[in-house]
Amino acid sequence: MDHHDQLEQDRRNAKLVLIAMPWVIFLLFMQVFNENVFSLVTPKIADDFAISPGTVSWVVTIGGVILGVGGAVYAALSDSLSFRKLFLFGVIAFAAGSLLASPFNLRLCWSLWPEPFNA
């Protein structure tokens, strides 16, 4: 690879970063927004399911950990698999988790076991 090819590759990488960065900032904002809004509705969720707010907080924490691990796994897999395959897998896993949880939507303990699929 000569110097001209390296410069061209650097320009393409810079354009990709400029395209991706607004999305990263938006998603980080939405994550923080989601956590803050969820903390406001935690007491209502606890009342609706007749559980303690601490239990609701644990569910949120477990979901966040699953999302963090899933992000790391996605980053590793995205180097070797195409975006389309990973996206299709994510959509199918989310749909499967939703279908598995839907019959149990009135019982918190039963509706949480498919949560890793949705995260």
C-alpha positions as CSV (number, residue, x, y, z in Angstrom):
1,M,0.0,0.0,0.0
2,D,1.6,3.3,-1.1
3,H,1.2,6.7,0.5
4,H,-1.6,7.8,-1.7
5,D,-3.7,4.7,-0.9
6,Q,-3.2,5.2,2.8
7,L,-4.3,8.9,2.5
8,E,-7.4,7.8,0.7
9,Q,-8.2,5.1,3.3
10,D,-7.7,7.7,6.0
11,R,-10.2,10.1,4.3
12,R,-12.8,7.3,4.0
13,N,-12.4,6.4,7.7
14,A,-12.8,10.1,8.6
15,K,-16.0,10.3,6.7
16,L,-17.3,7.1,8.3
17,V,-16.5,8.6,11.8
18,L,-18.4,11.8,10.9
19,I,-21.4,9.8,9.8
20,A,-21.4,7.5,12.9
21,M,-20.6,10.1,15.6
22,P,-24.1,11.8,15.6
23,W,-25.7,8.4,16.0
24,V,-23.4,7.5,18.9
25,I,-24.1,10.8,20.6
26,F,-27.9,10.3,20.0
27,L,-27.9,6.8,21.4
28,L,-25.9,7.8,24.5
29,F,-28.3,10.6,25.1
30,M,-31.3,8.2,24.8
31,Q,-29.7,5.8,27.2
32,V,-29.2,8.4,29.9
33,F,-32.7,9.8,29.2
34,N,-34.2,6.3,29.5
35,E,-32.5,5.7,32.8
36,N,-33.7,9.0,34.2
37,V,-37.3,8.5,33.1
38,F,-37.3,4.9,34.4
39,S,-36.3,6.1,37.8
40,L,-39.3,8.4,37.8
41,V,-41.7,5.5,37.1
42,T,-40.1,2.9,39.3
43,P,-42.6,3.4,42.2
44,K,-45.5,3.0,39.8
45,I,-44.1,-0.2,38.3
46,A,-43.4,-1.5,41.8
47,D,-47.0,-0.8,42.8
48,D,-48.5,-2.3,39.7
49,F,-46.6,-5.6,40.1
50,A,-46.8,-5.6,43.9
51,I,-43.0,-5.8,44.3
52,S,-40.4,-3.6,46.0
53,P,-38.8,-0.7,44.2
54,G,-35.5,-2.5,44.9
55,T,-36.6,-5.4,42.8
56,V,-37.5,-3.1,39.9
57,S,-34.1,-1.5,40.2
58,W,-32.4,-4.9,40.1
59,V,-34.3,-5.8,36.9
60,V,-33.1,-2.5,35.3
61,T,-29.6,-3.2,36.4
62,I,-29.6,-6.7,35.0
63,G,-31.0,-5.3,31.7
64,G,-28.2,-2.8,31.6
65,V,-25.6,-5.4,32.2
66,I,-27.0,-7.6,29.5
67,L,-27.0,-4.6,27.1
68,G,-23.4,-3.9,28.0
69,V,-22.3,-7.4,27.4
70,G,-24.4,-7.6,24.2
71,G,-22.6,-4.4,22.9
72,A,-19.2,-6.0,23.5
73,V,-20.3,-9.2,21.8
74,Y,-21.7,-7.3,18.9
75,A,-18.5,-5.3,18.5
76,A,-16.5,-8.5,18.4
77,L,-18.9,-10.2,16.0
78,S,-19.2,-7.2,13.7
79,D,-15.6,-7.7,12.6
80,S,-16.4,-11.1,11.2
81,L,-20.1,-11.1,10.3
82,S,-22.0,-8.7,8.0
83,F,-24.3,-6.1,9.5
84,R,-27.3,-7.7,7.7
85,K,-26.8,-11.0,9.4
86,L,-26.3,-9.4,12.9
87,F,-29.3,-7.2,12.4
88,L,-31.5,-10.1,11.3
89,F,-30.4,-12.1,14.3
90,G,-31.2,-9.2,16.6
91,V,-34.7,-8.8,15.1
92,I,-35.4,-12.5,15.4
93,A,-34.1,-12.7,19.0
94,F,-36.1,-9.6,20.0
95,A,-39.3,-11.1,18.4
96,A,-38.7,-14.4,20.1
97,G,-38.2,-12.7,23.5
98,S,-41.4,-10.7,23.0
99,L,-43.4,-13.8,22.0
100,L,-42.0,-15.8,24.9
101,A,-42.9,-13.0,27.4
102,S,-46.3,-12.0,26.1
103,P,-48.4,-14.9,27.7
104,F,-46.9,-13.9,31.1
105,N,-47.3,-10.1,30.9
106,L,-49.4,-10.0,34.2
107,R,-46.8,-11.9,36.3
108,L,-43.5,-10.1,36.6
109,C,-41.4,-13.1,37.6
110,W,-42.5,-15.0,34.5
111,S,-42.3,-12.1,32.1
112,L,-38.7,-11.4,33.0
113,W,-37.0,-14.7,32.0
114,P,-37.2,-13.8,28.2
115,E,-35.6,-10.4,28.9
116,P,-32.1,-11.4,27.8
117,F,-33.5,-12.0,24.3
118,N,-35.0,-8.5,24.2
119,A,-31.8,-6.9,25.5
